[in-house]
Amino acid sequence: MADNTLISNYLKSLLQGKRKFNVAYDQKFNPLYVNDLKKILMIFLRYKKKGIYNLGGPQKLSRYQCLKKINLLLKNEVKRNISIKKLKLKKFKYLDKRPIDVTMNTKKLKKILNFKMSKFEIIAKKMIKKYKINEKIFEAR
């Protein structure tokens, strides 16, 4: 789980025994699955697309919403002890100032795509299965 994404970092933390999380609920972004990015790049290369396109996934989510969606996919025995506290982004101490809305307008991109981009829940489900999160956490008890 070395891809350093929101999903993999959360799952890795769970496997390491972490059960309490503080996450921003007010900052929105649209996560993009890396395999969808590969497909998009292939379309641009194959059809020699030019111009400026915003890249982003199909859903506008907060990190809080993402973790909640992941938890819905976990077994009850696993998610029972997980605590997710939602905080405003300004409560986190960052060196730089971060905007609340970092979503991308992908309307122009969607017009040239010949596939539907992957929803967050589908990717989370794949990663939970791939890393056997439900089984590993349950076995560790």
C-alpha positions as CSV (number, residue, x, y, z in Angstrom):
1,M,0.0,0.0,0.0
2,A,2.7,2.5,-1.0
3,D,0.6,4.6,-3.4
4,N,0.1,7.3,-0.7
5,T,-3.5,8.0,-1.6
6,L,-6.3,9.0,0.8
7,I,-7.7,5.5,0.6
8,S,-4.5,3.6,1.0
9,N,-3.2,5.8,3.9
10,Y,-6.5,5.3,5.8
11,L,-6.5,1.5,5.3
12,K,-2.8,1.4,6.2
13,S,-3.5,3.3,9.4
14,L,-6.3,0.9,10.3
15,L,-4.0,-2.1,9.8
16,Q,-1.5,-0.4,12.1
17,G,-4.1,-0.1,14.8
18,K,-5.1,3.5,14.5
19,R,-8.8,4.0,15.3
20,K,-9.2,7.8,15.8
21,F,-9.1,10.2,12.9
22,N,-9.5,13.9,12.5
23,V,-10.5,15.0,9.0
24,A,-11.8,18.1,7.2
25,Y,-15.4,18.1,6.3
26,D,-15.5,21.5,4.6
27,Q,-12.8,21.1,1.9
28,K,-14.1,19.5,-1.3
29,F,-12.1,17.8,-4.1
30,N,-12.9,15.3,-6.8
31,P,-10.6,12.3,-6.5
32,L,-9.4,10.7,-9.7
33,Y,-8.6,7.0,-9.9
34,V,-5.1,6.5,-11.4
35,N,-6.4,3.9,-13.9
36,D,-8.9,6.5,-15.2
37,L,-6.1,8.9,-15.5
38,K,-4.2,6.4,-17.6
39,K,-7.2,6.0,-19.9
40,I,-7.6,9.7,-20.2
41,L,-3.9,10.1,-21.2
42,M,-4.2,7.4,-23.8
43,I,-7.2,9.2,-25.3
44,F,-5.2,12.4,-25.5
45,L,-2.2,10.7,-27.1
46,R,-4.3,8.5,-29.5
47,Y,-6.5,11.4,-30.8
48,K,-3.8,14.1,-30.4
49,K,-6.1,16.2,-28.2
50,K,-4.8,19.7,-27.5
51,G,-6.0,22.4,-25.2
52,I,-6.5,22.9,-21.5
53,Y,-8.5,20.3,-19.6
54,N,-9.2,20.0,-15.9
55,L,-8.7,16.5,-14.6
56,G,-10.8,15.2,-11.8
57,G,-13.0,12.4,-10.8
58,P,-16.8,12.2,-11.1
59,Q,-17.7,13.1,-7.5
60,K,-17.3,16.2,-5.4
61,L,-16.3,14.9,-1.9
62,S,-14.7,15.9,1.4
63,R,-12.2,13.8,3.1
64,Y,-14.8,13.2,5.8
65,Q,-17.2,11.9,3.2
66,C,-14.5,9.7,1.8
67,L,-13.7,8.0,5.1
68,K,-17.4,7.5,5.8
69,K,-17.9,5.8,2.4
70,I,-14.9,3.5,3.1
71,N,-16.3,2.6,6.5
72,L,-19.7,1.6,5.0
73,L,-17.7,-1.1,3.2
74,L,-16.1,-2.5,6.3
75,K,-17.5,-5.3,8.4
76,N,-19.4,-4.2,11.5
77,E,-16.8,-5.8,13.7
78,V,-14.1,-3.7,12.1
79,K,-15.8,-0.3,11.9
80,R,-17.3,-0.5,15.4
81,N,-14.3,1.0,17.1
82,I,-13.4,3.6,14.5
83,S,-13.9,7.2,15.4
84,I,-13.9,9.9,12.7
85,K,-14.1,13.5,14.0
86,K,-15.0,16.1,11.5
87,L,-13.2,19.4,11.7
88,K,-13.0,22.6,9.7
89,L,-10.0,22.8,7.5
90,K,-8.7,25.8,9.3
91,K,-8.4,23.7,12.5
92,F,-5.5,21.9,10.8
93,K,-2.1,23.5,11.0
94,Y,-0.6,23.8,7.5
95,L,2.4,25.9,6.5
96,D,0.4,27.1,3.4
97,K,-3.1,28.5,3.1
98,R,-5.4,25.9,1.5
99,P,-8.6,26.6,-0.4
100,I,-12.0,25.1,0.6
101,D,-13.0,24.1,-2.9
102,V,-10.2,22.4,-4.9
103,T,-12.6,20.6,-7.3
104,M,-12.1,20.7,-11.0
105,N,-14.7,21.5,-13.6
106,T,-14.5,18.4,-15.8
107,K,-17.4,19.2,-18.3
108,K,-15.0,19.8,-21.2
109,L,-13.1,16.5,-20.4
110,K,-16.3,14.4,-20.1
111,K,-17.3,15.4,-23.7
112,I,-14.3,13.6,-25.1
113,L,-14.3,10.5,-22.9
114,N,-15.6,7.2,-24.2
115,F,-15.9,5.7,-20.7
116,K,-17.4,6.4,-17.3
117,M,-14.9,7.4,-14.7
118,S,-14.8,5.3,-11.5
119,K,-16.7,6.3,-8.5
120,F,-14.9,6.6,-5.2
121,E,-16.9,3.7,-3.6
122,I,-15.9,1.3,-6.3
123,I,-12.2,2.0,-5.9
124,A,-12.4,1.8,-2.1
125,K,-14.2,-1.5,-2.4
126,K,-11.4,-2.8,-4.7
127,M,-8.7,-1.7,-2.3
128,I,-10.4,-3.1,0.8
129,K,-10.6,-6.5,-1.1
130,K,-7.1,-6.3,-2.5
131,Y,-5.5,-5.7,0.9
132,K,-7.9,-8.0,2.7
133,I,-8.6,-5.2,5.3
134,N,-11.7,-6.9,6.8
135,E,-10.0,-10.2,7.3
136,K,-6.6,-8.8,8.5
137,I,-8.1,-6.5,11.1
138,F,-10.5,-9.2,12.3
139,E,-7.7,-11.7,12.6
140,A,-5.5,-9.2,14.6
141,R,-8.0,-9.1,17.4
